[in-house]
């Protein structure tokens, strides 16, 4: 029995939960439509699962936990060696599914799946990275640290990366011995089913990964469930705060990643071609629906030549070809309202993506790439996360003024500077209030083994969600002290 069996062109049957190695019907009384953002068509329905479904998933995970956690890590990661191969083998199908449910253009879907393979590759290296520490701390006395799984954990993931973000957590958490309940976004539930099928094909035992689909009630049931020891979340800051607070109140470890307002500081000496291309790509990639997208360009001094080049690039971009739709009609309307409000307040729209229609896909949720100049820091569009292909340009007289604007943002996911000066680059890297910074890089996402995680209201909890920083979150350490030799004597530690 598979997660999605095509019954008609571009239509899938109702999505089902995945529990104890099988796709099963939810107890939900309500379902939501799953929509293809490119043309507005309904492609499936997803259940709004209840606490009863979460209970079933937790019981399956608890049953699988002793056998999985008791397996040596070198044996556990063999599943992920095979899973990585399956991701690469099925990349065309997986990318097409991402495109259909999320709207990404196909090249972006493929890039997402390749990143999932890279994340899985890191998990395969965990036996070498997590080897226990041991030291003879005094004559005849030895101390060592060993890592143990947290237990049954949950991962709540967003709509913007249906394949990649689940793989931020699944490989590392499970390879480290945990059993997981995944709650994907109800807007993009199809990719998670294929992930489960590939992991089952790779040899993952039943119950180690379970998937429960749903909305707010499902998330609340996860936060409240006494059988779940840890939760990771990726989404808006508003919801990240709620999940962090509710999960922590129930004595769980929680790592919740929120929104972003990423500032790119462009200096007058920046290389024009590279800078203009990178800034536009950062703003428009994945239709701007990524927490690392640039949304504010701080134009320092005489940078009009770079802005003019950006305008030329953006005008040459064709929605439906170079850029996909946003996730929903509501998102399109919200994004366009930000643009209209900024224009009303005096900002100058250099390239206008409002009211865009793609021929043959008139019902799609497209917003064309948009550049807005002479935005002031007080405008809502300069402060709030728009989450669309929109770049606002704020003028600054020097780098300190640009950094001052960046510091005013409550977020702290990413920041970058474009310059040919090593001194300026280092100054921005040291003084930007962000967890991830870049020099001449529009999307400063760390590659494995470096972890992903922001500062301020972009992250709640300790540690990172990927890379080495995730190991501490997904494990608990046990400290062991042994004394065998009588020469060790007796002291205050005895």
Order of alpha helices (4+ residues) and beta strands (2+ residues): beta-beta-beta-beta-beta-beta-alpha-alpha-alpha-alpha-alpha-beta-beta-beta-alpha-beta-alpha-beta-alpha-beta-alpha-beta-beta-alpha-beta-alpha-alpha-beta-beta-alpha-beta-alpha-beta-beta-alpha-beta-beta-beta-alpha-beta
